[in-house]
Amino acid sequence: MTPTLHLRNLLLGFVVSRALQIAAELGVADALADGPKDCTTLAATLGAHADTLHRLLRALAAHGVFEQQPDGRYANTALSECLRDAVPGSLRGLARMYGDPAMWRAWEGLEHSARTGESGFVHMHGVAPFDYLAAHPASARRFDEAMLSSSGLMNAAVLEAYDWGQFGTLVDVAGGVGSTLAAILEANPALHGVLFDLPHVMDRARAYLAQRGVAGRCRIETGSFFDTAPAGADAYFMKHILHDWADADCLRILRNCREAMPDRAKLLVSEKVIPPGNDPNYGKVVDLIMLAMMHGGRERTAEEFRDLFAQAGMRLTRMIPTQAENSILEVVKA
Ligand SMILES: C[S@@+](CC[C@H](N)C(=O)[O-])C[C@H]1O[C@@H](n2cnc3c(N)ncnc32)[C@H](O)[C@@H]1O
């Protein structure tokens, strides 16, 4: 392929991404779960326009997401199966979050980000992302579903990479509705958990923890990590939190954790660590998502993490790779 054609395809990547988001929003993959369907039937089921649905699925089928059969009906493929709801490896929650009108609009602010270093989301909406979510329940639910989807992809790797059973109590700092904490508690029957997040998230977490059968071993605490953290636990876990924030905000979060931690406690930070060099790396893509969507968010290199922890009065003791893209950074008080 010539450089021009290669670049043109990269340029139009957003079209495929947007089509995937709409297919996820409509629920096409679930509607095909029990077998192939023609677009008239599909459109009637999904409240869509039949010919437009055909054009959308034809374009996606060219990338292996759905396939058109010789009789014209569409069927799921291994890729479109991942757009189904609540199946192992489901990406539907993530696709719907990226397709949320507020999230999609933040990308319009990327030029502003490039010129100023400021958040695309804040530029377009005039409000910080988590304040926006607190005021928009439908987007907040999508965000939580996306975090469930994302956690579902890496919970097994987080479980396998670290000995969680060594602790009596584990706090998940800003643990969302509790997907990862529930998985850790399920695998370690003697462990007790504390799930800490903003009040509107914890309203949804109660039902989720009960449904996972771990509510009896998991206390819920609400608050802001800029003010406080639950005190006295053996370990503190924090996944996809530091990458949401600029260094100054991370330091406030880390110092509050440090304050709450007994001297012997450990902090386990699960994040992507950006390697040097030009090789493809998922963290480099997520870094741009953090730039556009968050308020100062960024992915960091090992050195940047080490410095950040040192500034918070802490020491990075181990950096443990996992089978997923995240590493687990083990941190203690300095
Ligand atoms: C990217 S999500 C990660 C959630 C979860 N740790 C996971 O990995 O799925 C960030 C979380 O930070 C929470 N959060 C944002 N601002 C917060 C604050 N000031 N205090 C406590 N939690 C906050 C959000 O509600 C959300 O659950």
The ligand as a Tripos MOL2 file, in Angstrom:
@<TRIPOS>MOLECULE
LIG
   27    29     1     0     0
SMALL
NO_CHARGES

@<TRIPOS>ATOM
      1 C1        -11.7050    5.8760   35.3730 C.3       1 LIG1
      2 S1        -12.8310    5.4930   36.6500 S.3       1 LIG1
      3 C2        -12.0510    4.0640   37.3610 C.3       1 LIG1
      4 C3        -12.9800    3.2630   38.2070 C.3       1 LIG1
      5 C4        -12.3800    1.9550   38.7370 C.3       1 LIG1
      6 N1        -11.2310    2.1850   39.5730 N.3       1 LIG1
      7 C5        -12.0290    1.0300   37.5980 C.2       1 LIG1
      8 O1        -10.8680    0.7920   37.3430 O.co2     1 LIG1
      9 O2        -12.9790    0.5600   36.9400 O.co2     1 LIG1
     10 C6        -12.5060    6.7930   37.8080 C.3       1 LIG1
     11 C7        -13.3230    6.7190   39.0860 C.3       1 LIG1
     12 O3        -12.9560    7.8460   39.9050 O.3       1 LIG1
     13 C8        -14.1050    8.2760   40.5920 C.3       1 LIG1
     14 N2        -13.8910    9.6460   41.0590 N.ar      1 LIG1
     15 C9        -13.7800   10.7740   40.3150 C.ar      1 LIG1
     16 N3        -13.5720   11.8390   41.0930 N.ar      1 LIG1
     17 C10       -13.5630   11.3730   42.3790 C.ar      1 LIG1
     18 C11       -13.3680   11.9940   43.6380 C.ar      1 LIG1
     19 N4        -13.1710   13.3240   43.7370 N.pl3     1 LIG1
     20 N5        -13.3760   11.2160   44.7440 N.ar      1 LIG1
     21 C12       -13.5770    9.8770   44.6560 C.ar      1 LIG1
     22 N6        -13.7670    9.2210   43.4710 N.ar      1 LIG1
     23 C13       -13.7530    9.9730   42.3510 C.ar      1 LIG1
     24 C14       -15.1960    8.1490   39.5300 C.3       1 LIG1
     25 O4        -16.4840    8.1670   40.0900 O.3       1 LIG1
     26 C15       -14.8270    6.8150   38.8850 C.3       1 LIG1
     27 O5        -15.4680    5.7330   39.5140 O.3       1 LIG1
@<TRIPOS>BOND
     1     1     2 1
     2     2     3 1
     3     2    10 1
     4     3     4 1
     5     4     5 1
     6     5     6 1
     7     5     7 1
     8     7     8 2
     9     7     9 1
    10    10    11 1
    11    11    12 1
    12    11    26 1
    13    12    13 1
    14    13    14 1
    15    13    24 1
    16    14    15 ar
    17    14    23 ar
    18    15    16 ar
    19    16    17 ar
    20    17    18 ar
    21    17    23 ar
    22    18    19 1
    23    18    20 ar
    24    20    21 ar
    25    21    22 ar
    26    22    23 ar
    27    24    25 1
    28    24    26 1
    29    26    27 1
@<TRIPOS>SUBSTRUCTURE
     1 LIG1         1 GROUP 0 **** ****
